[in-house]
Amino acid sequence: AVNAAATTFTFASKEDARRFTTLTSETRCVVCQFQNIADSNAPLAGSLREKIYHLIQEKKSDAEIKAYLVKRYG
């Protein structure tokens, strides 16, 4: 389980869950200044959490996920 917005994600491994937690904690919400997407209740933050979850399921590396987010959202 993840702390944000009552959304639960299921991971194949503890490593994937740890990666998700780290990535969502490090990624700032583009709507909520000074808040990460792990803690934000903004709809866009929820979408970003889902996207990160799906990219992890697709076996993308952390670098690939970060590159996607930067390319898409700046």
C-alpha atoms as a printed R data frame, in Angstrom:
   type eleno elety resid chain resno      x      y       z
1  ATOM     1    CA   ALA     A     1  0.000  0.000   0.000
2  ATOM     2    CA   VAL     A     2  1.052  3.559  -0.686
3  ATOM     3    CA   ASN     A     3  0.240  6.615   1.418
4  ATOM     4    CA   ALA     A     4 -1.348  8.916  -1.158
5  ATOM     5    CA   ALA     A     5 -4.981  9.498  -2.002
6  ATOM     6    CA   ALA     A     6 -6.242  6.118  -0.781
7  ATOM     7    CA   THR     A     7 -4.799  4.392  -3.845
8  ATOM     8    CA   THR     A     8 -3.350  0.935  -3.418
9  ATOM     9    CA   PHE     A     9 -0.809 -0.496  -5.806
10 ATOM    10    CA   THR     A    10  0.316 -4.121  -5.815
11 ATOM    11    CA   PHE     A    11  3.931 -4.878  -6.632
12 ATOM    12    CA   ALA     A    12  5.648 -8.082  -7.701
13 ATOM    13    CA   SER     A    13  8.564 -7.437  -5.362
14 ATOM    14    CA   LYS     A    14  9.619 -5.347  -2.395
15 ATOM    15    CA   GLU     A    15 12.229 -3.744  -4.659
16 ATOM    16    CA   ASP     A    16  9.519 -2.475  -7.048
17 ATOM    17    CA   ALA     A    17  7.531 -1.108  -4.104
18 ATOM    18    CA   ARG     A    18 10.657  0.632  -2.774
19 ATOM    19    CA   ARG     A    19 11.375  2.132  -6.204
20 ATOM    20    CA   PHE     A    20  7.796  3.428  -6.416
21 ATOM    21    CA   THR     A    21  8.031  5.015  -2.983
22 ATOM    22    CA   THR     A    22 11.368  6.620  -3.797
23 ATOM    23    CA   LEU     A    23 10.312  7.910  -7.213
24 ATOM    24    CA   THR     A    24  7.007  9.354  -5.993
25 ATOM    25    CA   SER     A    25  8.734 10.953  -2.990
26 ATOM    26    CA   GLU     A    26 11.372 12.565  -5.218
27 ATOM    27    CA   THR     A    27  8.950 13.795  -7.905
28 ATOM    28    CA   ARG     A    28  7.428 17.204  -7.235
29 ATOM    29    CA   CYS     A    29  3.794 17.829  -8.104
30 ATOM    30    CA   VAL     A    30  3.488 20.355 -10.921
31 ATOM    31    CA   VAL     A    31  0.223 21.607  -9.410
32 ATOM    32    CA   CYS     A    32  1.146 21.732  -5.710
33 ATOM    33    CA   GLN     A    33  4.302 23.724  -5.142
34 ATOM    34    CA   PHE     A    34  6.745 22.205  -2.671
35 ATOM    35    CA   GLN     A    35  4.806 18.947  -2.386
36 ATOM    36    CA   ASN     A    36  5.781 15.594  -3.814
37 ATOM    37    CA   ILE     A    37  3.340 13.427  -5.741
38 ATOM    38    CA   ALA     A    38  3.389 10.804  -2.992
39 ATOM    39    CA   ASP     A    39  1.670 13.236  -0.629
40 ATOM    40    CA   SER     A    40 -0.401 15.287  -3.065
41 ATOM    41    CA   ASN     A    41 -4.133 14.778  -3.511
42 ATOM    42    CA   ALA     A    42 -4.175 16.697  -6.806
43 ATOM    43    CA   PRO     A    43 -5.682 14.703  -9.702
44 ATOM    44    CA   LEU     A    44 -2.510 15.184 -11.764
45 ATOM    45    CA   ALA     A    45 -0.404 13.742  -8.936
46 ATOM    46    CA   GLY     A    46 -2.655 10.686  -8.927
47 ATOM    47    CA   SER     A    47 -2.168 10.312 -12.668
48 ATOM    48    CA   LEU     A    48  1.594 10.596 -12.252
49 ATOM    49    CA   ARG     A    49  1.599  7.935  -9.525
50 ATOM    50    CA   GLU     A    50 -0.350  5.621 -11.831
51 ATOM    51    CA   LYS     A    51  2.047  6.317 -14.715
52 ATOM    52    CA   ILE     A    52  5.081  5.602 -12.553
53 ATOM    53    CA   TYR     A    53  3.429  2.393 -11.340
54 ATOM    54    CA   HIS     A    54  2.794  1.250 -14.920
55 ATOM    55    CA   LEU     A    55  6.336  2.134 -16.011
56 ATOM    56    CA   ILE     A    56  7.718  0.067 -13.127
57 ATOM    57    CA   GLN     A    57  5.464 -2.828 -14.211
58 ATOM    58    CA   GLU     A    58  6.928 -2.447 -17.717
59 ATOM    59    CA   LYS     A    59 10.379 -2.959 -16.153
60 ATOM    60    CA   LYS     A    60 11.578  0.563 -17.004
61 ATOM    61    CA   SER     A    61 14.637  1.728 -15.082
62 ATOM    62    CA   ASP     A    62 14.528  4.666 -12.696
63 ATOM    63    CA   ALA     A    63 16.521  6.691 -15.244
64 ATOM    64    CA   GLU     A    64 14.000  5.867 -17.996
65 ATOM    65    CA   ILE     A    65 11.088  6.837 -15.755
66 ATOM    66    CA   LYS     A    66 12.717 10.136 -14.776
67 ATOM    67    CA   ALA     A    67 13.541 10.873 -18.426
68 ATOM    68    CA   TYR     A    68  9.904 10.243 -19.370
69 ATOM    69    CA   LEU     A    69  8.657 12.608 -16.662
70 ATOM    70    CA   VAL     A    70 11.121 15.347 -17.597
71 ATOM    71    CA   LYS     A    71 10.301 15.049 -21.303
72 ATOM    72    CA   ARG     A    72  6.560 15.075 -20.653
73 ATOM    73    CA   TYR     A    73  6.283 17.609 -17.799
74 ATOM    74    CA   GLY     A    74  9.547 19.535 -17.773
